């Protein structure tokens, strides 16, 4: 099967990648990506190995080799060497007002039959008071643990 994304490196790019592979202080993933690109290079100086052989030599999966080649062709050499930035955005369950209500609740008297507030009791009370639709005990713990 013909490769969809063919890596062809210039001599300057190969020299840069060789230096990156042979440098002592470099992130392991960056060094691995550079090795993959050097072995997958189908330019004048590259061996142009198939993905399965590249994966065996580098010690990774053939799918990683495919992804690195694709990023190199589509986004450039630097993008292929670096990790992708995380794109997952998380919204806060409790805003400032919700945190204040949680702290005031934790400082109040515990419910009847209990000696103290537990994380489970606090999370259940926040839901019962309709401050939040749902909240985990871990989120309650992290809010209460803040020291600043």
C-alpha positions as CSV (number, residue, x, y, z in Angstrom):
1,X,0.0,0.0,0.0
2,X,1.3,3.4,-1.0
3,X,2.0,5.9,1.9
4,X,-0.3,8.8,2.0
5,X,2.1,11.1,3.8
6,X,5.6,10.9,2.5
7,X,8.4,12.6,4.5
8,X,11.1,14.2,2.5
9,X,13.7,16.0,4.6
10,X,16.3,18.5,3.4
11,X,19.9,18.1,4.4
12,X,19.5,20.9,7.0
13,X,16.5,19.2,8.6
14,X,18.4,15.9,8.7
15,X,21.3,17.6,10.4
16,X,19.0,19.2,12.9
17,X,17.3,15.9,13.7
18,X,20.7,14.1,13.9
19,X,21.8,16.6,16.4
20,X,18.6,16.3,18.4
21,X,18.9,12.5,18.5
22,X,22.6,12.6,19.6
23,X,22.2,15.3,22.2
24,X,22.2,14.1,25.7
25,X,19.6,16.5,27.2
26,X,16.5,16.1,25.2
27,X,13.0,14.8,26.0
28,X,12.6,11.2,25.2
29,X,9.4,11.7,23.1
30,X,11.2,14.4,21.1
31,X,14.2,12.1,20.5
32,X,11.8,9.3,19.5
33,X,9.9,11.5,17.0
34,X,13.2,12.6,15.5
35,X,14.4,9.0,15.1
36,X,11.1,8.1,13.4
37,X,11.4,11.0,11.0
38,X,15.0,10.1,10.1
39,X,14.1,6.5,9.4
40,X,10.9,7.3,7.5
41,X,12.6,10.0,5.3
42,X,12.2,9.2,1.7
43,X,14.5,12.0,0.5
44,X,17.9,11.7,-1.1
45,X,19.7,10.8,2.1
46,X,17.0,8.9,3.9
47,X,16.5,5.2,4.1
48,X,12.8,5.4,3.5
49,X,11.8,2.4,5.6
50,X,8.3,1.2,5.9
51,X,6.4,2.0,9.0
52,X,6.6,-1.5,10.5
53,X,10.4,-1.5,10.4
54,X,10.6,2.0,11.7
55,X,8.4,1.1,14.6
56,X,10.5,-2.0,15.4
57,X,13.8,0.0,15.3
58,X,12.5,2.9,17.4
59,X,10.4,0.7,19.8
60,X,7.0,2.2,19.2
61,X,3.7,1.3,17.5
62,X,3.3,1.6,13.7
63,X,0.3,3.9,14.4
64,X,2.6,6.4,16.1
65,X,4.9,6.4,13.1
66,X,1.9,7.1,10.9
67,X,0.8,10.0,13.1
68,X,4.3,11.5,13.2
69,X,4.6,11.4,9.4
70,X,1.2,12.9,9.0
71,X,2.0,15.8,11.3
72,X,5.3,16.4,9.7
73,X,3.7,16.7,6.2
74,X,0.7,18.7,7.2
75,X,2.0,20.9,10.1
76,X,5.7,21.0,9.6
77,X,8.8,19.5,11.3
78,X,8.5,21.4,14.6
79,X,4.9,20.3,15.1
80,X,6.0,16.7,14.4
81,X,8.7,16.9,17.1
82,X,6.5,18.5,19.8
83,X,3.4,17.2,21.6
84,X,0.0,18.7,20.8
85,X,-1.3,21.2,23.3
86,X,-4.2,20.0,25.4
87,X,-7.4,21.2,24.0
88,X,-9.8,20.0,26.7
89,X,-11.4,22.9,28.5
90,X,-12.9,22.3,31.9
91,X,-15.5,24.6,33.5
92,X,-15.5,25.1,37.2
93,X,-18.3,23.3,39.1
94,X,-18.2,25.8,41.9
95,X,-17.8,29.5,41.3
96,X,-16.7,32.0,44.0
97,X,-20.2,32.2,45.5
98,X,-20.6,28.5,45.5
99,X,-17.2,28.0,47.2
100,X,-18.2,30.6,49.9
101,X,-21.5,28.8,50.5
102,X,-19.6,25.5,50.8
103,X,-17.1,26.9,53.3
104,X,-19.9,28.4,55.4
105,X,-21.8,25.1,55.3
106,X,-18.7,23.3,56.4
107,X,-18.2,25.7,59.3
108,X,-21.8,25.3,60.5
109,X,-23.2,22.7,62.8
110,X,-23.3,19.1,61.3
111,X,-26.6,17.5,60.7
112,X,-28.4,15.6,63.5
113,X,-26.8,12.2,64.2
114,X,-23.4,13.2,62.9
115,X,-20.4,14.5,64.9
116,X,-18.8,16.3,62.0
117,X,-19.3,17.1,58.3
118,X,-18.0,14.5,55.9
119,X,-17.2,15.1,52.2
120,X,-20.1,13.0,51.3
121,X,-22.5,14.9,53.5
122,X,-21.3,18.2,52.2
123,X,-21.6,17.1,48.6
124,X,-25.1,15.8,49.2
125,X,-26.2,19.0,51.0
126,X,-24.9,21.2,48.1
127,X,-27.0,19.2,45.7
128,X,-30.0,19.3,48.1
129,X,-29.7,23.1,48.4
130,X,-29.5,23.3,44.6
131,X,-26.2,25.2,44.7
132,X,-25.0,22.7,42.0
133,X,-26.8,20.0,40.0
134,X,-24.1,17.5,41.0
135,X,-20.7,17.5,42.6
136,X,-18.1,14.9,43.5
137,X,-16.6,14.5,47.0
138,X,-13.2,15.1,45.4
139,X,-14.2,18.5,44.2
140,X,-15.5,19.4,47.7
141,X,-12.2,18.2,49.2
142,X,-10.1,20.3,46.8
143,X,-12.2,23.4,47.5
144,X,-11.8,23.0,51.2
145,X,-8.1,22.2,51.0
146,X,-7.2,25.5,49.4
147,X,-4.8,27.4,51.6
148,X,-4.3,30.7,49.7
